[in-house]
Amino acid sequence: MLRENNRLIVNAFKAADLVITAVSFCAAYIVRDSIHSLPALKPFSEYSFLFLFILPLWAGFLWRYGAYTSIRTKRLSQTLSPVFKASVAAVLVLMTLLFVFKLHYISRALIVLFFLFNTLLLAAFKASALAFSHYIRKKGYNFRTILIVGTGKRAEEFARLFKDRTEWGLHVLGFMEIGPKDEARSPGILPRKIIGHVDNLKGVITSTQIDEVVFIVPRKLLDRIEAPVLTCEQVGIKASIVADLYPHTIAKMESGELEGWPVMTFNPIANHEKGLFFKRALDIIVSCVILTLVSPVFNLAVLGVKLSSPGPVFFRQVRCGKNGRRFNVLKFRTMVADADEQRESLMHLNEMSGPVFKSKNDPRVTPIGRVLRKYSIDELPQFINVLMGDMSIVGPRPPLPSEVEKYDLAQRRRLSVKPGITCLWQVNGRNRIGFADWVRLDLEYIDKWSFWLDIKIIPKTVPAVLRGTGI
């Protein structure tokens, strides 16, 4: 019955979203048609076929981004995020379809207005639904009953969370002991709240209305919950396990399934599948645009390197990419041809701490090379590496294998993402910071990464290049 009600609510939300989307397009047409300073629109009947594109697109992307998952324990930002993501993705696909099918008569202003109206109306609807659900749950309606297996401190804290967030509508019926009778019990759990021992779980869940059983047990007792969890499965009651398996400070636990095998993953890198898709798209688009725009500079650099000293135009060097994969990074050659052989004899000129060699007055650099380095022109061929997928535009710089050998374990986490041309340390003082700060900024980028962080870093790189501080 609960599942039937959930399906009914979800289908109602889907229908409401489609109605809002259709109304938004009609409203956008009316507003755009009333703007007399712009070219007049054709009759509405000429645009009605767009519903064949718009409704499936918005319905599909709203579902894809999780707009119809339970909002019981979600914050407002978590409820609205799928709306904004779905609207942006859908309108980009719509604009692409209009371009592919050469529907040039369809006003772009109409599409923009539709996008704005629809996003705002969908967001307002979702926010209202969230506020209404919170209101009725605070009044004691639409609640779910939780039974907690475990009587330790964490079980008490978990129960207190439900008590403090009354808008979730989750009521704790009581606690069940899982360890020996004389095992320490959290003082905050009153004896009257102890329903019994987990050995009697079957009798409790078959005689009492319970929607979910939450197992909150220490690691040493995990082997005792197999039978109780299977009992919940047989009865048809949802079972959840809350356990601190290991004291992770960075990695986030992710659960999943592989061909029927339950898999628990501790991932130190945030899983942003959708954001990474847009990041790769941005890499390809920006690289193509830059290589096209700077082609005259590219050709001049080729000529300058060729005339300045004997040797190849491009410098290919083995670097370490994501998870240590090696690849050849491309640069315009800015040093004499045998620069690598001279490096060991020049270590006394190193101005960087840690396993990195940097010298402002490196005698191996050619005169034209100093100009190319100052304005980061030598880095331009790396956009080819970006197109090939070895690098990204934004990310930690790819280190030499010899440098990686000197990393400690924490520093090796720089290799957990794809390397890039620019990053936080490049726009925060390139050569004016030490290796420790360099690593700290790279790890900060990794921990806080989002697609929008890349969008912020890329424009900040341009002034650094124009000032001659490089990227």
C-alpha positions in Angstrom: 0.0 0.0 0.0 2.8 2.4 0.9 4.5 1.7 -2.4 1.3 2.3 -4.3 0.8 5.6 -2.5 4.4 6.6 -3.4 3.9 5.7 -7.0 0.7 7.8 -7.0 2.5 10.8 -5.5 5.4 10.5 -8.0 3.1 10.3 -11.0 1.2 13.3 -9.7 4.4 15.2 -9.5 5.4 14.2 -13.0 2.1 15.3 -14.4 2.3 18.6 -12.5 5.8 19.3 -13.9 4.6 18.6 -17.5 1.7 21.0 -17.0 4.0 23.7 -15.6 6.4 23.2 -18.5 3.6 23.6 -21.0 2.1 26.6 -19.3 5.6 28.2 -19.1 6.0 27.9 -22.8 2.6 29.5 -23.5 3.4 32.3 -21.0 6.8 32.8 -22.7 5.1 33.1 -26.1 2.6 35.7 -24.8 5.4 37.8 -23.2 7.7 37.6 -26.2 4.9 38.4 -28.6 4.1 41.5 -26.6 7.6 42.9 -27.1 7.0 45.1 -30.1 10.6 46.2 -30.4 11.5 42.7 -31.5 10.4 41.0 -34.8 6.8 39.7 -34.6 6.3 36.0 -34.0 4.3 33.6 -36.2 1.0 32.3 -34.9 1.2 30.0 -31.9 0.1 27.1 -34.0 3.5 27.3 -35.8 5.3 26.6 -32.5 3.0 24.0 -31.0 5.0 21.1 -32.5 7.8 22.1 -30.1 5.9 20.4 -27.3 7.0 17.1 -29.0 10.6 18.0 -28.0 10.0 20.0 -24.8 7.8 17.7 -22.8 9.9 14.5 -23.3 13.2 16.5 -22.7 12.1 18.1 -19.5 10.4 14.9 -18.2 13.5 12.8 -19.0 16.1 15.2 -17.5 14.0 15.8 -14.3 13.9 12.1 -13.8 17.6 11.6 -14.7 18.7 14.2 -12.2 16.6 12.8 -9.3 13.7 15.2 -9.1 11.3 12.4 -8.2 13.2 10.8 -5.3 11.9 11.1 -1.8 12.2 14.7 -0.4 11.5 13.6 3.2 15.0 14.3 4.5 16.1 16.7 1.8 17.1 20.3 2.3 15.7 23.1 0.0 18.9 23.2 -2.0 18.9 19.4 -2.5 15.3 19.7 -3.7 15.9 22.5 -6.2 19.2 21.3 -7.5 17.6 18.7 -9.9 15.3 21.3 -11.3 18.2 23.7 -12.2 20.4 20.9 -13.6 17.5 19.4 -15.6 16.4 22.8 -17.0 20.0 23.7 -18.1 20.6 20.3 -19.7 17.2 20.2 -21.5 17.4 23.8 -22.9 20.9 23.1 -24.2 19.6 20.0 -26.0 16.6 21.9 -27.3 18.8 24.7 -28.7 21.0 22.1 -30.4 18.0 20.4 -32.0 16.8 23.8 -33.3 20.2 24.4 -34.8 20.5 20.9 -36.3 17.0 21.0 -37.9 17.6 24.6 -39.0 14.6 26.0 -37.3 16.0 29.5 -37.5 12.6 31.2 -37.4 12.1 30.2 -33.8 13.0 33.2 -31.6 15.9 32.6 -29.3 14.4 35.2 -27.0 11.3 32.9 -26.8 13.4 30.0 -25.7 15.3 32.0 -23.1 12.0 33.4 -21.7 10.6 29.8 -21.6 13.7 28.6 -19.8 13.5 31.3 -17.2 9.7 31.0 -16.6 9.8 27.2 -16.5 12.8 27.1 -14.1 11.3 29.6 -11.7 7.8 27.9 -11.7 9.2 24.4 -11.3 11.4 25.6 -8.5 8.5 27.4 -6.8 6.4 24.3 -7.1 9.1 22.1 -5.6 9.8 24.5 -2.8 6.1 24.7 -2.0 5.7 20.9 -2.0 8.7 20.7 0.4 7.3 23.4 2.7 3.8 21.7 2.7 5.3 18.3 3.4 7.3 19.7 6.3 4.2 21.4 7.7 2.0 18.4 7.7 4.7 16.2 9.2 5.3 18.6 12.0 1.6 18.3 12.7 2.0 14.6 13.1 0.7 13.4 9.7 2.5 11.3 7.0 5.1 9.9 9.4 7.1 6.7 9.3 7.9 4.6 12.3 11.5 3.6 12.9 12.9 0.8 15.1 16.6 1.2 16.0 18.6 -1.9 16.7 21.5 -0.8 19.0 21.7 0.9 22.3 25.0 2.7 22.2 25.9 6.4 22.0 25.6 6.6 18.3 22.1 5.0 18.4 21.1 7.7 20.8 22.6 10.5 18.6 20.8 9.0 15.6 17.5 9.0 17.4 18.0 12.6 18.6 18.5 13.6 15.0 15.0 12.5 14.1 13.6 14.2 17.2 15.3 17.5 16.3 14.1 17.3 12.6 10.4 16.9 13.2 9.7 18.0 9.6 11.1 14.7 8.4 8.2 12.8 10.0 10.3 10.0 11.3 9.3 8.6 14.7 11.5 6.3 16.7 9.4 3.6 18.2 12.2 2.3 20.4 15.5 0.5 20.6 16.5 -3.2 20.6 19.6 -4.5 22.3 22.0 -6.6 20.2 24.9 -7.3 22.5 24.9 -9.1 25.9 22.4 -8.0 28.4 25.0 -6.5 30.7 26.7 -4.6 27.8 27.1 -0.8 28.4 24.0 1.2 27.3 24.0 4.9 26.5 22.6 6.7 29.6 20.4 8.9 27.3 18.3 5.8 26.3 15.7 5.3 28.9 14.8 1.7 30.0 11.2 2.1 28.9 12.4 2.8 25.3 14.1 -0.7 25.2 11.7 -3.0 23.4 13.8 -6.1 23.8 16.7 -8.1 22.3 17.3 -8.4 18.6 16.7 -12.1 18.9 13.0 -11.2 19.3 13.0 -8.9 16.2 10.7 -11.2 14.2 8.0 -11.0 16.9 8.2 -7.2 17.2 8.0 -6.4 13.5 5.1 -8.8 12.9 3.1 -7.5 15.8 3.8 -3.8 15.6 3.4 -1.3 12.8 7.0 -0.5 11.7 8.1 1.0 8.4 11.9 0.7 8.7 14.5 -1.0 11.0 17.9 0.8 11.4 20.8 -1.2 12.6 23.4 1.0 14.5 26.0 -1.4 15.7 29.8 -1.3 16.3 32.1 -3.2 13.9 32.6 -6.1 16.4 28.9 -6.9 16.3 28.3 -6.7 12.5 28.4 -10.5 12.3 25.2 -10.7 14.4 22.9 -8.7 12.2 22.8 -11.0 9.1 19.9 -13.0 10.4 17.9 -9.9 11.6 18.4 -8.1 8.2 17.2 -11.2 6.4 14.2 -11.3 8.7 13.3 -7.8 7.6 13.7 -8.8 4.0 11.3 -11.8 4.4 8.7 -9.6 6.1 9.1 -6.8 3.5 10.4 -4.1 5.8 13.2 -1.8 4.8 16.4 -2.3 6.7 19.3 0.2 6.9 22.8 -0.3 8.4 24.6 2.7 10.0 28.2 1.8 10.8 31.5 3.6 11.1 33.6 0.8 9.5 36.9 2.8 9.5 37.9 6.3 10.7 37.9 8.0 7.2 38.5 11.7 7.1 38.5 12.2 3.3 36.9 9.3 1.6 33.1 9.1 1.3 31.3 5.8 1.5 29.3 4.8 -1.6 27.2 1.7 -1.8 26.1 -0.1 -5.0 25.7 -3.4 -6.6 27.7 -5.4 -9.2 25.8 -8.3 -10.8 23.9 -9.0 -7.6 27.0 -8.5 -5.3 26.6 -5.6 -2.8 29.6 -3.3 -3.0 30.7 -0.8 -0.5 33.3 1.7 -1.8 35.3 4.3 0.1 36.0 7.0 -2.5 38.4 9.8 -1.6 37.4 11.6 -4.8 33.9 13.2 -5.0 31.7 11.4 -7.5 30.5 14.1 -9.8 29.5 12.1 -12.9 27.4 14.8 -14.5 29.9 17.5 -13.6 32.7 15.5 -15.1 30.7 15.2 -18.3 30.3 18.9 -18.6 34.0 19.4 -17.6 35.1 17.2 -20.5 32.7 19.0 -22.9 34.2 22.3 -21.7 37.8 21.0 -22.2 37.0 20.1 -25.8 35.1 23.3 -26.7 37.6 25.7 -25.0 40.7 23.9 -26.5 39.3 24.0 -30.0 38.4 27.7 -29.6 41.8 28.7 -28.2 43.8 26.7 -30.7 41.9 28.4 -33.5 42.2 31.9 -32.1 45.9 31.7 -31.3 46.9 30.0 -34.4 48.9 33.1 -35.6 50.8 33.2 -32.3 51.3 29.4 -32.5 52.9 29.8 -36.0 55.1 32.7 -34.7 56.2 30.6 -31.8 57.1 27.7 -34.1 59.3 30.1 -36.2 60.9 31.7 -33.2 61.9 28.3 -31.6 63.2 27.0 -34.9 65.4 30.1 -35.4 66.6 30.5 -31.8 68.5 27.3 -31.4 69.0 23.9 -33.0 66.6 21.1 -32.1 63.0 20.2 -32.4 60.2 22.7 -32.1 58.2 20.7 -29.6 59.4 19.4 -26.3 58.0 16.1 -25.4 58.4 15.0 -21.8 57.0 12.0 -19.9 54.7 13.1 -17.1 52.4 11.4 -14.7 48.7 11.7 -15.3 45.6 10.4 -13.4 46.6 7.6 -11.0 50.1 7.7 -12.3 49.4 6.9 -15.9 52.3 8.2 -18.0 51.9 10.3 -21.1 54.0 12.7 -23.2 53.2 16.3 -22.4 53.7 18.8 -25.3 55.3 22.2 -25.0 57.2 24.6 -27.2 60.9 24.0 -26.6 62.2 26.8 -24.4 65.6 25.3 -23.5 68.6 24.0 -25.3 68.2 20.5 -26.8 70.2 18.7 -24.0 68.5 20.4 -21.1 67.5 17.2 -19.3 71.2 16.0 -19.2 72.2 19.3 -17.6 69.6 19.3 -14.8 71.5 17.4 -12.1 74.5 19.8 -12.4 72.1 22.8 -11.9 70.3 21.5 -8.8 72.0 24.2 -6.6 70.0 26.8 -8.5 66.6 25.3 -7.5 64.3 27.9 -5.9 61.5 25.5 -5.0 61.2 23.4 -1.9 60.3 19.7 -2.3 60.8 17.5 -5.3 60.3 20.2 -7.9 63.0 22.1 -9.9 62.3 25.8 -10.6 64.9 28.5 -11.3 64.3 32.0 -12.4 67.7 32.3 -14.0 68.0 28.8 -15.5 70.9 29.0 -18.0 69.4 26.3 -20.2 66.5 28.7 -21.2 66.9 30.3 -24.7 66.2 34.0 -25.2 63.0 33.3 -27.2 62.2 30.6 -24.5 62.1 33.3 -21.8 59.5 35.2 -23.7 57.4 32.1 -24.4 57.6 31.2 -20.7 56.8 34.7 -19.4 53.4 34.8 -21.2 52.8 31.0 -21.0 53.0 30.7 -24.8 55.1 27.5 -24.3 52.0 25.9 -22.7 49.8 26.3 -25.8 50.5 22.8 -27.3 49.1 21.3 -24.1 45.7 22.1 -25.4 46.4 19.2 -27.8 47.0 17.0 -24.7 43.6 18.2 -23.5 41.9 17.2 -26.7 43.6 13.8 -26.6 42.1 13.3 -23.1 45.5 13.1 -21.2 44.9 16.4 -19.5 42.1 18.9 -18.6 42.2 22.6 -18.7 41.9 22.9 -14.9 43.7 20.5 -12.6 47.0 19.9 -10.8 50.1 20.2 -13.0 51.4 16.9 -14.3 54.6 16.0 -12.4 57.7 14.2 -13.6 58.0 10.5 -12.6 61.2 11.4 -10.7 59.2 14.0 -8.7 56.5 11.5 -7.9 59.0 9.0 -6.5 59.8 11.6 -3.8 56.1 12.2 -2.9 54.8 11.1 0.5 51.5 9.3 0.6 49.4 12.5 1.1 51.1 14.2 -1.8 50.4 11.4 -4.1 46.7 12.3 -3.9 47.5 15.0 -6.4 47.4 12.2 -9.0 43.9 11.1 -8.1 42.4 13.5 -10.8 43.3 14.3 -14.3 46.2 16.9 -14.5 45.5 20.3 -16.0 47.0 23.4 -17.6 45.9 25.8 -14.8 44.7 25.4 -11.2 44.5 27.3 -7.9 48.2 27.6 -7.4 48.8 29.0 -10.9 46.4 31.9 -10.2 47.7 32.4 -6.6 51.3 33.2 -7.2 52.8 30.5 -9.5 56.5 30.8 -8.6 56.0 32.8 -5.4 54.7 29.9 -3.3 56.6 26.8 -2.0 55.9 23.2 -2.8 54.0 22.7 0.4 51.5 25.5 -0.5 51.4 24.2 -4.1 50.3 20.8 -2.9 47.9 22.3 -0.3 46.1 24.3 -3.1 46.0 21.3 -5.4 44.4 19.1 -2.7 42.0 22.0 -1.8 40.9 22.0 -5.5 40.4 18.2 -5.5 38.4 18.3 -2.2 36.2 21.3 -3.3 35.9 20.5 -7.0 32.8 21.3 -8.9 32.2 22.3 -12.5 31.5 25.9 -11.3 35.0 26.0 -9.6 36.6 25.4 -13.0 34.4 28.1 -14.5 35.8 30.5 -11.8 39.4 29.5 -12.3 39.6 29.8 -16.1 38.8 33.6 -16.2 41.3 34.2 -13.4 44.0 32.6 -15.5 43.8 35.2 -18.2 45.1 38.2 -16.1 47.9 36.0 -14.8 49.0 35.4 -18.4 48.7 39.0 -19.4 50.7 40.1 -16.4 53.4 37.8 -17.4 53.2 35.7 -14.3 52.1 32.7 -16.4 49.8 29.9 -15.7 
